[in-house]
């Protein structure tokens, strides 16, 4: 496997290439609430640039950090990381010439490769799904009760008042419950919608909810966001106490999460990146401006590395 490595778009220090820096980055991602796949080389047979214990991360946003192997391993890692993140279950990945695999553990995904180095790797891919992030805006007894209940589920909970709230607290995976009891509800909701969170709920009556939607529409909030607004938030339990309202909201959030409404998936851009098959080694490669290529007539060929491109050009008698 080629010595061309997988390095993140932002430098994270020397330790990132050695492995421990990747663990530090993984901790940062988990704390920030971003889902990702952590990959670790658990076995190798040389020659290959990937070493036992080499680590890399692929995030739901399509960013990569660390080192898992060379140019042949990289596109396979990206493809399988996306699949692992979407499935939400770990997998063991075997890369290399098929005669190097031997007896693989049951459930291993084997990807035969014909790279010139003839090395082989086994990589453990572990999806890390961040704890749900719930932001509750307001200081009512219901808001306090909801924060306590959600924290008991090990969710990341932030209870803030109206003055402390801003869209900067949210990510697209966040859930926000507005419990400001009619004090600046619309302003908080407008700010929340700017972050396009996974869930926006307003603690209100149905009548108040209709009024708020009208006011939000007048302020330019789009129909899609208005349609997604839960007002009133929570499952309809009829006449309830503030503690039961908190339970009904948490129950709705748990239900939606179980249905996959808040699941993080690999970015559409990363999933939609075009791919091609290297005509020399048979590897599937991601096509981007940095991918080695060769145009012969009207046809463009793409390669996993410069070596395969050189071999192909020599065989075709072109420069």
WOVENDA-V413446 format. One record per run of one state. SS is the DSSP state (H for helix, E for strand, C for the rest). FROM is the first residue (numbers start at 1). TO is the last residue. If there is no record, write none. Layout:
# WOVENDA-V413446
SS:FROM:TO ; SS:FROM:TO
This chain:
# WOVENDA-V413446
C:1:13 ; H:14:18 ; C:19:19 ; H:20:32 ; C:33:35 ; E:36:45 ; C:46:54 ; E:55:59 ; C:60:63 ; E:64:66 ; C:67:70 ; H:71:87 ; C:88:90 ; E:91:96 ; C:97:97 ; H:98:100 ; C:101:108 ; E:109:112 ; C:113:119 ; E:120:128 ; C:129:132 ; E:133:137 ; C:138:140 ; H:141:152 ; C:153:155 ; E:156:160 ; C:161:161 ; H:162:164 ; C:165:166 ; H:167:169 ; C:170:174 ; E:175:178 ; C:179:184 ; H:185:194 ; C:195:198 ; E:199:202 ; C:203:205 ; H:206:218 ; C:219:222 ; H:223:228 ; C:229:229 ; E:230:231 ; C:232:241 ; H:242:258 ; C:259:267 ; H:268:271 ; C:272:274 ; E:275:277 ; C:278:283 ; E:284:286 ; C:287:292 ; E:293:296 ; C:297:298 ; E:299:302 ; C:303:305 ; H:306:316 ; C:317:319
